[in-house]
Amino acid sequence: MSLAEIEKAVDALPPEELTRLAAYIARRDKLAWDEELEEDFSPGGKHEKAVEKIDAEIDSGNFTPLP
């Protein structure tokens, strides 16, 4: 199914189903974002060095807690 066909089908949805579809897409997007963050800040992730630096600063007492 092409994007154009999906868009046409979405345009034909009754309001209640469109609301359900929007909620479904929002849930999928949130889960994908959560997974990306988890991967980025896990060992081997692209922000692993930043986490290590923050941990070292906390361990050394060289940080200012947020209010």
mmCIF file of the N, C-alpha and C atoms, coordinates in Angstrom:
data_MODEL
# 
_entry.id   MODEL 
# 
loop_
_atom_site.group_PDB 
_atom_site.id 
_atom_site.type_symbol 
_atom_site.label_atom_id 
_atom_site.label_alt_id 
_atom_site.label_comp_id 
_atom_site.label_asym_id 
_atom_site.label_entity_id 
_atom_site.label_seq_id 
_atom_site.pdbx_PDB_ins_code 
_atom_site.Cartn_x 
_atom_site.Cartn_y 
_atom_site.Cartn_z 
_atom_site.occupancy 
_atom_site.B_iso_or_equiv 
_atom_site.pdbx_formal_charge 
_atom_site.auth_seq_id 
_atom_site.auth_comp_id 
_atom_site.auth_asym_id 
_atom_site.auth_atom_id 
_atom_site.pdbx_PDB_model_num 
ATOM 1   N N  . MET A 1 1  ? 0.849   -1.172 0.000  1.00 0.00 ? 1  MET A N  1 
ATOM 2   C CA . MET A 1 1  ? 0.000   0.000  0.000  1.00 0.00 ? 1  MET A CA 1 
ATOM 3   C C  . MET A 1 1  ? 0.897   1.238  0.000  1.00 0.00 ? 1  MET A C  1 
ATOM 4   N N  . SER A 1 2  ? 0.600   2.188  -0.840 1.00 0.00 ? 2  SER A N  1 
ATOM 5   C CA . SER A 1 2  ? 1.410   3.401  -0.933 1.00 0.00 ? 2  SER A CA 1 
ATOM 6   C C  . SER A 1 2  ? 0.960   4.428  0.099  1.00 0.00 ? 2  SER A C  1 
ATOM 7   N N  . LEU A 1 3  ? 1.805   5.401  0.324  1.00 0.00 ? 3  LEU A N  1 
ATOM 8   C CA . LEU A 1 3  ? 1.461   6.465  1.249  1.00 0.00 ? 3  LEU A CA 1 
ATOM 9   C C  . LEU A 1 3  ? 0.230   7.222  0.766  1.00 0.00 ? 3  LEU A C  1 
ATOM 10  N N  . ALA A 1 4  ? 0.132   7.432  -0.521 1.00 0.00 ? 4  ALA A N  1 
ATOM 11  C CA . ALA A 1 4  ? -1.040  8.126  -1.080 1.00 0.00 ? 4  ALA A CA 1 
ATOM 12  C C  . ALA A 1 4  ? -2.320  7.349  -0.779 1.00 0.00 ? 4  ALA A C  1 
ATOM 13  N N  . GLU A 1 5  ? -2.255  6.023  -0.883 1.00 0.00 ? 5  GLU A N  1 
ATOM 14  C CA . GLU A 1 5  ? -3.429  5.194  -0.576 1.00 0.00 ? 5  GLU A CA 1 
ATOM 15  C C  . GLU A 1 5  ? -3.764  5.265  0.907  1.00 0.00 ? 5  GLU A C  1 
ATOM 16  N N  . ILE A 1 6  ? -2.746  5.270  1.744  1.00 0.00 ? 6  ILE A N  1 
ATOM 17  C CA . ILE A 1 6  ? -2.980  5.372  3.190  1.00 0.00 ? 6  ILE A CA 1 
ATOM 18  C C  . ILE A 1 6  ? -3.605  6.723  3.524  1.00 0.00 ? 6  ILE A C  1 
ATOM 19  N N  . GLU A 1 7  ? -3.063  7.785  2.932  1.00 0.00 ? 7  GLU A N  1 
ATOM 20  C CA . GLU A 1 7  ? -3.614  9.122  3.179  1.00 0.00 ? 7  GLU A CA 1 
ATOM 21  C C  . GLU A 1 7  ? -5.082  9.192  2.756  1.00 0.00 ? 7  GLU A C  1 
ATOM 22  N N  . LYS A 1 8  ? -5.392  8.597  1.627  1.00 0.00 ? 8  LYS A N  1 
ATOM 23  C CA . LYS A 1 8  ? -6.782  8.601  1.136  1.00 0.00 ? 8  LYS A CA 1 
ATOM 24  C C  . LYS A 1 8  ? -7.677  7.831  2.108  1.00 0.00 ? 8  LYS A C  1 
ATOM 25  N N  . ALA A 1 9  ? -7.198  6.696  2.602  1.00 0.00 ? 9  ALA A N  1 
ATOM 26  C CA . ALA A 1 9  ? -7.970  5.899  3.557  1.00 0.00 ? 9  ALA A CA 1 
ATOM 27  C C  . ALA A 1 9  ? -8.164  6.662  4.866  1.00 0.00 ? 9  ALA A C  1 
ATOM 28  N N  . VAL A 1 10 ? -7.113  7.351  5.310  1.00 0.00 ? 10 VAL A N  1 
ATOM 29  C CA . VAL A 1 10 ? -7.213  8.139  6.549  1.00 0.00 ? 10 VAL A CA 1 
ATOM 30  C C  . VAL A 1 10 ? -8.239  9.256  6.370  1.00 0.00 ? 10 VAL A C  1 
ATOM 31  N N  . ASP A 1 11 ? -8.201  9.908  5.227  1.00 0.00 ? 11 ASP A N  1 
ATOM 32  C CA . ASP A 1 11 ? -9.163  10.985 4.971  1.00 0.00 ? 11 ASP A CA 1 
ATOM 33  C C  . ASP A 1 11 ? -10.602 10.481 5.006  1.00 0.00 ? 11 ASP A C  1 
ATOM 34  N N  . ALA A 1 12 ? -10.810 9.212  4.726  1.00 0.00 ? 12 ALA A N  1 
ATOM 35  C CA . ALA A 1 12 ? -12.163 8.644  4.686  1.00 0.00 ? 12 ALA A CA 1 
ATOM 36  C C  . ALA A 1 12 ? -12.632 8.148  6.061  1.00 0.00 ? 12 ALA A C  1 
ATOM 37  N N  . LEU A 1 13 ? -11.762 8.154  7.063  1.00 0.00 ? 13 LEU A N  1 
ATOM 38  C CA . LEU A 1 13 ? -12.145 7.639  8.380  1.00 0.00 ? 13 LEU A CA 1 
ATOM 39  C C  . LEU A 1 13 ? -13.159 8.543  9.065  1.00 0.00 ? 13 LEU A C  1 
ATOM 40  N N  . PRO A 1 14 ? -14.104 7.931  9.770  1.00 0.00 ? 14 PRO A N  1 
ATOM 41  C CA . PRO A 1 14 ? -14.999 8.744  10.604 1.00 0.00 ? 14 PRO A CA 1 
ATOM 42  C C  . PRO A 1 14 ? -14.195 9.345  11.767 1.00 0.00 ? 14 PRO A C  1 
ATOM 43  N N  . PRO A 1 15 ? -14.672 10.434 12.345 1.00 0.00 ? 15 PRO A N  1 
ATOM 44  C CA . PRO A 1 15 ? -13.924 11.123 13.395 1.00 0.00 ? 15 PRO A CA 1 
ATOM 45  C C  . PRO A 1 15 ? -13.464 10.224 14.552 1.00 0.00 ? 15 PRO A C  1 
ATOM 46  N N  . GLU A 1 16 ? -14.317 9.298  14.990 1.00 0.00 ? 16 GLU A N  1 
ATOM 47  C CA . GLU A 1 16 ? -13.952 8.432  16.122 1.00 0.00 ? 16 GLU A CA 1 
ATOM 48  C C  . GLU A 1 16 ? -12.750 7.553  15.767 1.00 0.00 ? 16 GLU A C  1 
ATOM 49  N N  . GLU A 1 17 ? -12.750 7.010  14.558 1.00 0.00 ? 17 GLU A N  1 
ATOM 50  C CA . GLU A 1 17 ? -11.650 6.148  14.143 1.00 0.00 ? 17 GLU A CA 1 
ATOM 51  C C  . GLU A 1 17 ? -10.383 6.963  13.882 1.00 0.00 ? 17 GLU A C  1 
ATOM 52  N N  . LEU A 1 18 ? -10.540 8.174  13.391 1.00 0.00 ? 18 LEU A N  1 
ATOM 53  C CA . LEU A 1 18 ? -9.395  9.042  13.191 1.00 0.00 ? 18 LEU A CA 1 
ATOM 54  C C  . LEU A 1 18 ? -8.733  9.361  14.537 1.00 0.00 ? 18 LEU A C  1 
ATOM 55  N N  . THR A 1 19 ? -9.532  9.581  15.549 1.00 0.00 ? 19 THR A N  1 
ATOM 56  C CA . THR A 1 19 ? -9.010  9.826  16.897 1.00 0.00 ? 19 THR A CA 1 
ATOM 57  C C  . THR A 1 19 ? -8.256  8.607  17.405 1.00 0.00 ? 19 THR A C  1 
ATOM 58  N N  . ARG A 1 20 ? -8.806  7.421  17.196 1.00 0.00 ? 20 ARG A N  1 
ATOM 59  C CA . ARG A 1 20 ? -8.128  6.191  17.611 1.00 0.00 ? 20 ARG A CA 1 
ATOM 60  C C  . ARG A 1 20 ? -6.818  6.005  16.860 1.00 0.00 ? 20 ARG A C  1 
ATOM 61  N N  . LEU A 1 21 ? -6.816  6.299  15.565 1.00 0.00 ? 21 LEU A N  1 
ATOM 62  C CA . LEU A 1 21 ? -5.603  6.185  14.764 1.00 0.00 ? 21 LEU A CA 1 
ATOM 63  C C  . LEU A 1 21 ? -4.541  7.166  15.255 1.00 0.00 ? 21 LEU A C  1 
ATOM 64  N N  . ALA A 1 22 ? -4.951  8.388  15.538 1.00 0.00 ? 22 ALA A N  1 
ATOM 65  C CA . ALA A 1 22 ? -3.999  9.391  16.031 1.00 0.00 ? 22 ALA A CA 1 
ATOM 66  C C  . ALA A 1 22 ? -3.380  8.934  17.353 1.00 0.00 ? 22 ALA A C  1 
ATOM 67  N N  . ALA A 1 23 ? -4.178  8.368  18.244 1.00 0.00 ? 23 ALA A N  1 
ATOM 68  C CA . ALA A 1 23 ? -3.665  7.875  19.521 1.00 0.00 ? 23 ALA A CA 1 
ATOM 69  C C  . ALA A 1 23 ? -2.695  6.711  19.301 1.00 0.00 ? 23 ALA A C  1 
ATOM 70  N N  . TYR A 1 24 ? -3.019  5.843  18.384 1.00 0.00 ? 24 TYR A N  1 
ATOM 71  C CA . TYR A 1 24 ? -2.152  4.710  18.061 1.00 0.00 ? 24 TYR A CA 1 
ATOM 72  C C  . TYR A 1 24 ? -0.796  5.194  17.543 1.00 0.00 ? 24 TYR A C  1 
ATOM 73  N N  . ILE A 1 25 ? -0.832  6.146  16.622 1.00 0.00 ? 25 ILE A N  1 
ATOM 74  C CA . ILE A 1 25 ? 0.406   6.669  16.057 1.00 0.00 ? 25 ILE A CA 1 
ATOM 75  C C  . ILE A 1 25 ? 1.222   7.374  17.143 1.00 0.00 ? 25 ILE A C  1 
ATOM 76  N N  . ALA A 1 26 ? 0.570   8.126  18.009 1.00 0.00 ? 26 ALA A N  1 
ATOM 77  C CA . ALA A 1 26 ? 1.276   8.801  19.104 1.00 0.00 ? 26 ALA A CA 1 
ATOM 78  C C  . ALA A 1 26 ? 1.943   7.784  20.028 1.00 0.00 ? 26 ALA A C  1 
ATOM 79  N N  . ARG A 1 27 ? 1.249   6.682  20.340 1.00 0.00 ? 27 ARG A N  1 
ATOM 80  C CA . ARG A 1 27 ? 1.839   5.627  21.190 1.00 0.00 ? 27 ARG A CA 1 
ATOM 81  C C  . ARG A 1 27 ? 3.054   5.010  20.513 1.00 0.00 ? 27 ARG A C  1 
ATOM 82  N N  . ARG A 1 28 ? 2.937   4.708  19.233 1.00 0.00 ? 28 ARG A N  1 
ATOM 83  C CA . ARG A 1 28 ? 4.073   4.122  18.490 1.00 0.00 ? 28 ARG A CA 1 
ATOM 84  C C  . ARG A 1 28 ? 5.251   5.070  18.471 1.00 0.00 ? 28 ARG A C  1 
ATOM 85  N N  . ASP A 1 29 ? 4.986   6.348  18.259 1.00 0.00 ? 29 ASP A N  1 
ATOM 86  C CA . ASP A 1 29 ? 6.046   7.340  18.213 1.00 0.00 ? 29 ASP A CA 1 
ATOM 87  C C  . ASP A 1 29 ? 6.743   7.447  19.574 1.00 0.00 ? 29 ASP A C  1 
ATOM 88  N N  . LYS A 1 30 ? 5.962   7.443  20.651 1.00 0.00 ? 30 LYS A N  1 
ATOM 89  C CA . LYS A 1 30 ? 6.534   7.520  22.003 1.00 0.00 ? 30 LYS A CA 1 
ATOM 90  C C  . LYS A 1 30 ? 7.395   6.298  22.289 1.00 0.00 ? 30 LYS A C  1 
ATOM 91  N N  . LEU A 1 31 ? 6.917   5.122  21.935 1.00 0.00 ? 31 LEU A N  1 
ATOM 92  C CA . LEU A 1 31 ? 7.702   3.902  22.161 1.00 0.00 ? 31 LEU A CA 1 
ATOM 93  C C  . LEU A 1 31 ? 9.006   3.929  21.358 1.00 0.00 ? 31 LEU A C  1 
ATOM 94  N N  . ALA A 1 32 ? 8.939   4.389  20.123 1.00 0.00 ? 32 ALA A N  1 
ATOM 95  C CA . ALA A 1 32 ? 10.142  4.464  19.295 1.00 0.00 ? 32 ALA A CA 1 
ATOM 96  C C  . ALA A 1 32 ? 11.136  5.455  19.898 1.00 0.00 ? 32 ALA A C  1 
ATOM 97  N N  . TRP A 1 33 ? 10.644  6.586  20.392 1.00 0.00 ? 33 TRP A N  1 
ATOM 98  C CA . TRP A 1 33 ? 11.500  7.586  21.025 1.00 0.00 ? 33 TRP A CA 1 
ATOM 99  C C  . TRP A 1 33 ? 12.146  7.012  22.290 1.00 0.00 ? 33 TRP A C  1 
ATOM 100 N N  . ASP A 1 34 ? 11.346  6.319  23.109 1.00 0.00 ? 34 ASP A N  1 
ATOM 101 C CA . ASP A 1 34 ? 11.874  5.697  24.325 1.00 0.00 ? 34 ASP A CA 1 
ATOM 102 C C  . ASP A 1 34 ? 12.976  4.695  23.995 1.00 0.00 ? 34 ASP A C  1 
ATOM 103 N N  . GLU A 1 35 ? 12.761  3.889  22.970 1.00 0.00 ? 35 GLU A N  1 
ATOM 104 C CA . GLU A 1 35 ? 13.767  2.898  22.572 1.00 0.00 ? 35 GLU A CA 1 
ATOM 105 C C  . GLU A 1 35 ? 15.042  3.578  22.085 1.00 0.00 ? 35 GLU A C  1 
ATOM 106 N N  . GLU A 1 36 ? 14.887  4.649  21.335 1.00 0.00 ? 36 GLU A N  1 
ATOM 107 C CA . GLU A 1 36 ? 16.058  5.368  20.831 1.00 0.00 ? 36 GLU A CA 1 
ATOM 108 C C  . GLU A 1 36 ? 16.865  5.967  21.986 1.00 0.00 ? 36 GLU A C  1 
ATOM 109 N N  . LEU A 1 37 ? 16.184  6.572  22.935 1.00 0.00 ? 37 LEU A N  1 
ATOM 110 C CA . LEU A 1 37 ? 16.881  7.123  24.100 1.00 0.00 ? 37 LEU A CA 1 
ATOM 111 C C  . LEU A 1 37 ? 17.607  6.035  24.874 1.00 0.00 ? 37 LEU A C  1 
ATOM 112 N N  . GLU A 1 38 ? 16.940  4.921  25.077 1.00 0.00 ? 38 GLU A N  1 
ATOM 113 C CA . GLU A 1 38 ? 17.547  3.800  25.799 1.00 0.00 ? 38 GLU A CA 1 
ATOM 114 C C  . GLU A 1 38 ? 18.824  3.336  25.091 1.00 0.00 ? 38 GLU A C  1 
ATOM 115 N N  . GLU A 1 39 ? 18.759  3.197  23.786 1.00 0.00 ? 39 GLU A N  1 
ATOM 116 C CA . GLU A 1 39 ? 19.928  2.765  23.015 1.00 0.00 ? 39 GLU A CA 1 
ATOM 117 C C  . GLU A 1 39 ? 21.048  3.810  23.076 1.00 0.00 ? 39 GLU A C  1 
ATOM 118 N N  . ASP A 1 40 ? 20.681  5.083  22.947 1.00 0.00 ? 40 ASP A N  1 
ATOM 119 C CA . ASP A 1 40 ? 21.684  6.145  22.908 1.00 0.00 ? 40 ASP A CA 1 
ATOM 120 C C  . ASP A 1 40 ? 22.470  6.263  24.214 1.00 0.00 ? 40 ASP A C  1 
ATOM 121 N N  . PHE A 1 41 ? 21.817  6.023  25.343 1.00 0.00 ? 41 PHE A N  1 
ATOM 122 C CA . PHE A 1 41 ? 22.459  6.224  26.637 1.00 0.00 ? 41 PHE A CA 1 
ATOM 123 C C  . PHE A 1 41 ? 22.881  4.921  27.302 1.00 0.00 ? 41 PHE A C  1 
ATOM 124 N N  . SER A 1 42 ? 22.770  3.804  26.612 1.00 0.00 ? 42 SER A N  1 
ATOM 125 C CA . SER A 1 42 ? 23.207  2.504  27.121 1.00 0.00 ? 42 SER A CA 1 
ATOM 126 C C  . SER A 1 42 ? 24.677  2.301  26.787 1.00 0.00 ? 42 SER A C  1 
ATOM 127 N N  . PRO A 1 43 ? 25.322  1.343  27.452 1.00 0.00 ? 43 PRO A N  1 
ATOM 128 C CA . PRO A 1 43 ? 26.707  1.033  27.082 1.00 0.00 ? 43 PRO A CA 1 
ATOM 129 C C  . PRO A 1 43 ? 26.805  0.746  25.584 1.00 0.00 ? 43 PRO A C  1 
ATOM 130 N N  . GLY A 1 44 ? 27.765  1.399  24.943 1.00 0.00 ? 44 GLY A N  1 
ATOM 131 C CA . GLY A 1 44 ? 27.925  1.242  23.501 1.00 0.00 ? 44 GLY A CA 1 
ATOM 132 C C  . GLY A 1 44 ? 27.104  2.225  22.689 1.00 0.00 ? 44 GLY A C  1 
ATOM 133 N N  . GLY A 1 45 ? 26.209  2.970  23.361 1.00 0.00 ? 45 GLY A N  1 
ATOM 134 C CA . GLY A 1 45 ? 25.378  3.944  22.661 1.00 0.00 ? 45 GLY A CA 1 
ATOM 135 C C  . GLY A 1 45 ? 26.150  5.208  22.334 1.00 0.00 ? 45 GLY A C  1 
ATOM 136 N N  . LYS A 1 46 ? 25.564  6.045  21.493 1.00 0.00 ? 46 LYS A N  1 
ATOM 137 C CA . LYS A 1 46 ? 26.291  7.219  21.031 1.00 0.00 ? 46 LYS A CA 1 
ATOM 138 C C  . LYS A 1 46 ? 26.504  8.268  22.122 1.00 0.00 ? 46 LYS A C  1 
ATOM 139 N N  . HIS A 1 47 ? 25.799  8.165  23.248 1.00 0.00 ? 47 HIS A N  1 
ATOM 140 C CA . HIS A 1 47 ? 25.995  9.119  24.349 1.00 0.00 ? 47 HIS A CA 1 
ATOM 141 C C  . HIS A 1 47 ? 26.634  8.456  25.573 1.00 0.00 ? 47 HIS A C  1 
ATOM 142 N N  . GLU A 1 48 ? 27.236  7.300  25.376 1.00 0.00 ? 48 GLU A N  1 
ATOM 143 C CA . GLU A 1 48 ? 27.871  6.580  26.481 1.00 0.00 ? 48 GLU A CA 1 
ATOM 144 C C  . GLU A 1 48 ? 28.937  7.445  27.159 1.00 0.00 ? 48 GLU A C  1 
ATOM 145 N N  . LYS A 1 49 ? 29.745  8.153  26.385 1.00 0.00 ? 49 LYS A N  1 
ATOM 146 C CA . LYS A 1 49 ? 30.816  8.986  26.955 1.00 0.00 ? 49 LYS A CA 1 
ATOM 147 C C  . LYS A 1 49 ? 30.241  10.093 27.827 1.00 0.00 ? 49 LYS A C  1 
ATOM 148 N N  . ALA A 1 50 ? 29.128  10.681 27.414 1.00 0.00 ? 50 ALA A N  1 
ATOM 149 C CA . ALA A 1 50 ? 28.503  11.739 28.216 1.00 0.00 ? 50 ALA A CA 1 
ATOM 150 C C  . ALA A 1 50 ? 28.022  11.185 29.549 1.00 0.00 ? 50 ALA A C  1 
ATOM 151 N N  . VAL A 1 51 ? 27.447  10.006 29.543 1.00 0.00 ? 51 VAL A N  1 
ATOM 152 C CA . VAL A 1 51 ? 26.983  9.376  30.778 1.00 0.00 ? 51 VAL A CA 1 
ATOM 153 C C  . VAL A 1 51 ? 28.171  9.080  31.683 1.00 0.00 ? 51 VAL A C  1 
ATOM 154 N N  . GLU A 1 52 ? 29.256  8.586  31.115 1.00 0.00 ? 52 GLU A N  1 
ATOM 155 C CA . GLU A 1 52 ? 30.456  8.301  31.909 1.00 0.00 ? 52 GLU A CA 1 
ATOM 156 C C  . GLU A 1 52 ? 31.001  9.580  32.540 1.00 0.00 ? 52 GLU A C  1 
ATOM 157 N N  . LYS A 1 53 ? 31.012  10.677 31.790 1.00 0.00 ? 53 LYS A N  1 
ATOM 158 C CA . LYS A 1 53 ? 31.501  11.952 32.308 1.00 0.00 ? 53 LYS A CA 1 
ATOM 159 C C  . LYS A 1 53 ? 30.620  12.442 33.448 1.00 0.00 ? 53 LYS A C  1 
ATOM 160 N N  . ILE A 1 54 ? 29.326  12.372 33.273 1.00 0.00 ? 54 ILE A N  1 
ATOM 161 C CA . ILE A 1 54 ? 28.387  12.797 34.317 1.00 0.00 ? 54 ILE A CA 1 
ATOM 162 C C  . ILE A 1 54 ? 28.551  11.937 35.554 1.00 0.00 ? 54 ILE A C  1 
ATOM 163 N N  . ASP A 1 55 ? 28.649  10.632 35.386 1.00 0.00 ? 55 ASP A N  1 
ATOM 164 C CA . ASP A 1 55 ? 28.851  9.732  36.525 1.00 0.00 ? 55 ASP A CA 1 
ATOM 165 C C  . ASP A 1 55 ? 30.143  10.069 37.268 1.00 0.00 ? 55 ASP A C  1 
ATOM 166 N N  . ALA A 1 56 ? 31.210  10.365 36.529 1.00 0.00 ? 56 ALA A N  1 
ATOM 167 C CA . ALA A 1 56 ? 32.490  10.702 37.155 1.00 0.00 ? 56 ALA A CA 1 
ATOM 168 C C  . ALA A 1 56 ? 32.373  12.003 37.944 1.00 0.00 ? 56 ALA A C  1 
ATOM 169 N N  . GLU A 1 57 ? 31.674  12.981 37.405 1.00 0.00 ? 57 GLU A N  1 
ATOM 170 C CA . GLU A 1 57 ? 31.477  14.242 38.117 1.00 0.00 ? 57 GLU A CA 1 
ATOM 171 C C  . GLU A 1 57 ? 30.663  14.041 39.390 1.00 0.00 ? 57 GLU A C  1 
ATOM 172 N N  . ILE A 1 58 ? 29.650  13.233 39.312 1.00 0.00 ? 58 ILE A N  1 
ATOM 173 C CA . ILE A 1 58 ? 28.838  12.939 40.494 1.00 0.00 ? 58 ILE A CA 1 
ATOM 174 C C  . ILE A 1 58 ? 29.686  12.215 41.536 1.00 0.00 ? 58 ILE A C  1 
ATOM 175 N N  . ASP A 1 59 ? 30.436  11.200 41.104 1.00 0.00 ? 59 ASP A N  1 
ATOM 176 C CA . ASP A 1 59 ? 31.274  10.434 42.027 1.00 0.00 ? 59 ASP A CA 1 
ATOM 177 C C  . ASP A 1 59 ? 32.318  11.306 42.708 1.00 0.00 ? 59 ASP A C  1 
ATOM 178 N N  . SER A 1 60 ? 32.834  12.325 42.004 1.00 0.00 ? 60 SER A N  1 
ATOM 179 C CA . SER A 1 60 ? 33.861  13.186 42.578 1.00 0.00 ? 60 SER A CA 1 
ATOM 180 C C  . SER A 1 60 ? 33.261  14.331 43.397 1.00 0.00 ? 60 SER A C  1 
ATOM 181 N N  . GLY A 1 61 ? 31.940  14.450 43.387 1.00 0.00 ? 61 GLY A N  1 
ATOM 182 C CA . GLY A 1 61 ? 31.289  15.538 44.107 1.00 0.00 ? 61 GLY A CA 1 
ATOM 183 C C  . GLY A 1 61 ? 31.351  16.851 43.356 1.00 0.00 ? 61 GLY A C  1 
ATOM 184 N N  . ASN A 1 62 ? 31.774  16.821 42.125 1.00 0.00 ? 62 ASN A N  1 
ATOM 185 C CA . ASN A 1 62 ? 31.943  18.029 41.309 1.00 0.00 ? 62 ASN A CA 1 
ATOM 186 C C  . ASN A 1 62 ? 30.708  18.274 40.457 1.00 0.00 ? 62 ASN A C  1 
ATOM 187 N N  . PHE A 1 63 ? 29.596  18.564 41.112 1.00 0.00 ? 63 PHE A N  1 
ATOM 188 C CA . PHE A 1 63 ? 28.368  18.850 40.382 1.00 0.00 ? 63 PHE A CA 1 
ATOM 189 C C  . PHE A 1 63 ? 27.470  19.697 41.251 1.00 0.00 ? 63 PHE A C  1 
ATOM 190 N N  . THR A 1 64 ? 26.527  20.353 40.636 1.00 0.00 ? 64 THR A N  1 
ATOM 191 C CA . THR A 1 64 ? 25.542  21.160 41.362 1.00 0.00 ? 64 THR A CA 1 
ATOM 192 C C  . THR A 1 64 ? 24.180  20.540 41.119 1.00 0.00 ? 64 THR A C  1 
ATOM 193 N N  . PRO A 1 65 ? 23.537  20.061 42.186 1.00 0.00 ? 65 PRO A N  1 
ATOM 194 C CA . PRO A 1 65 ? 22.202  19.462 42.002 1.00 0.00 ? 65 PRO A CA 1 
ATOM 195 C C  . PRO A 1 65 ? 21.199  20.505 41.485 1.00 0.00 ? 65 PRO A C  1 
ATOM 196 N N  . LEU A 1 66 ? 20.273  20.065 40.716 1.00 0.00 ? 66 LEU A N  1 
ATOM 197 C CA . LEU A 1 66 ? 19.205  20.952 40.238 1.00 0.00 ? 66 LEU A CA 1 
ATOM 198 C C  . LEU A 1 66 ? 18.247  21.233 41.396 1.00 0.00 ? 66 LEU A C  1 
ATOM 199 N N  . PRO A 1 67 ? 17.694  22.443 41.441 1.00 0.00 ? 67 PRO A N  1 
ATOM 200 C CA . PRO A 1 67 ? 16.754  22.778 42.532 1.00 0.00 ? 67 PRO A CA 1 
ATOM 201 C C  . PRO A 1 67 ? 15.478  21.989 42.456 1.00 0.00 ? 67 PRO A C  1 
# 
